[in-house]
Every structure is written in structure tokens, then in C-alpha cells.
Amino acid sequence: EIVLTQSPGTLSLSPGEGATLSCWASQSVSSSDLAWYQQKPGQAPRLLIYGASGRAAGTPDRFSGSGSGTEFTLTISRLEPEDFAVYYCHHYGSSPFTFGGGTKVEIK
Amino acid sequence: QLQLQESGPRQVRPSETLSLTCSVSGDSISSSPYYWGWVRQSPGKGLEWIGSIFYSGSTSYNPSLKSRVSMSVDTSKNQFSLKLTSVTAADTAVYYCARGLVGLDYWGQGTLVSVSS
């Protein structure tokens, strides 16, 4: 089983600032098999990024994904008020699929 | 627009079986190459993959739950289902159904299932 570790656990930032979220895999993951989700309180997760760097439909271009192997990054270039949420990385390449523990981006 | 909706009992007694159904509208559950999955989230916690199923019936389960989980598809009703046996309080969670291919692109709203007597 591939274990995904996200850091930091919480990121305190102000609107307009940039955010960098990390996701480390316990073993190499194909870039085509890594996704990022955003989840707001009381809502289902929303797919933001697939294939490590592909934006899902409706994802603003201030969100970008990168990485390969065991290290992946989600970058938010300038935080908008609606971006404060919890973000999860997700590996879907081989069973069992797994999620990272999440990074909460909160307003400073 | 694809929509998914979970349904089933909101409360289950310990040691009994949790049963949920996901109704899919806006597309056929037989659409290839998608798979259909279940994810859960315990209160205040992160996301946990439960398993997935193709319309053909092929399944893949989380090893930590494999002995208690089963999934099925009913193409005639455009639904897929989850059964989790011998539940305990640790199975209390919001259960989501979702469609997958490259990540999970459509999700149900989720349903909170509480395990208590």
C-alpha cells in the first residue's frame, strides 16, 4: 500500500498570498495517477488536479500541480477567499487507492 | 450533468450490516471506462478509500476493510451498492459515492451513518 504524507498539516496565510502544499509518497507513484482535491466544511471533496498537473474542469488557473516519483506539490498562486479549505492528495494508480491526511489552508 | 445520490439507513446497530446505495443519473453506470467508488470520512478526520467497482462487477477493496466489504452493481437501476458487515462505532462516518477514472470527478453529497445501539 502506498502511504501519502501531506505537509504542512495547517497553513495559515492571508488572501493574496501564495500557498505551496506537499504530498510525499512512500514509494514511487506514476505522475498520471496522482490527484488533488479541495474540501470545504459540509461538502464533498472536489477534484482540482488529476495526473499530477492536469486541471479538472472548472479549476481556476491559479491552481497548479507538479511533481513526480515520490514528491508532489499543489501550488495556489494567489489565495482567494474561497480557497481556504482542506486539500487532499490521492493516489489511484494501483489498488489499494489511498489519500493523504490533508492540509488545512486557513486564514491568518 | 451527472449526479450521484447516496441512500440508506442513517443509523446501524453494532455488529449489524451497513447497506448503502448510490443512484446515478445523467449517464449510464455502464459507461466505459469509468469505475464507481466509495469513500468515507469519520467525523473531523480525513478521507478513507473503501473500494471500487466496474459495471462488469470487477471489484477492488481496501485491505483494511476487505473481510467486511462487498460491492455490487445493478445496471438495470443505474445503481451501485455497498455492504459493510459487523460494524462498530469506528465505522461511523460520512459515506460518499463517486465516479472515477483519473481521480474522482463526480461525488455524491455524502450521507452520515452512525453506528450506535
Chai-1 contact restraints between the chains, C-beta under 6 A:
chainA,res_idxA,chainB,res_idxB,connection_type,confidence,min_distance_angstrom,max_distance_angstrom,comment,restraint_id
A,A35,B,G103,contact,1.0,0.0,6.0,A-B,restraint_1
A,A44,B,Y96,contact,1.0,0.0,6.0,A-B,restraint_2
A,A44,B,W107,contact,1.0,0.0,6.0,A-B,restraint_3
A,A44,B,Q109,contact,1.0,0.0,6.0,A-B,restraint_4
A,A44,B,G110,contact,1.0,0.0,6.0,A-B,restraint_5
A,L47,B,G103,contact,1.0,0.0,6.0,A-B,restraint_6
A,L47,B,D105,contact,1.0,0.0,6.0,A-B,restraint_7
A,Y50,B,V102,contact,1.0,0.0,6.0,A-B,restraint_8
A,Y50,B,G103,contact,1.0,0.0,6.0,A-B,restraint_9
A,G51,B,V102,contact,1.0,0.0,6.0,A-B,restraint_10
A,Y88,B,L47,contact,1.0,0.0,6.0,A-B,restraint_11
A,S95,B,S60,contact,1.0,0.0,6.0,A-B,restraint_12
A,P96,B,N62,contact,1.0,0.0,6.0,A-B,restraint_13
A,P96,B,P63,contact,1.0,0.0,6.0,A-B,restraint_14
A,F97,B,W49,contact,1.0,0.0,6.0,A-B,restraint_15
A,F99,B,L47,contact,1.0,0.0,6.0,A-B,restraint_16
A,G101,B,G46,contact,1.0,0.0,6.0,A-B,restraint_17
A,G102,B,G46,contact,1.0,0.0,6.0,A-B,restraint_18
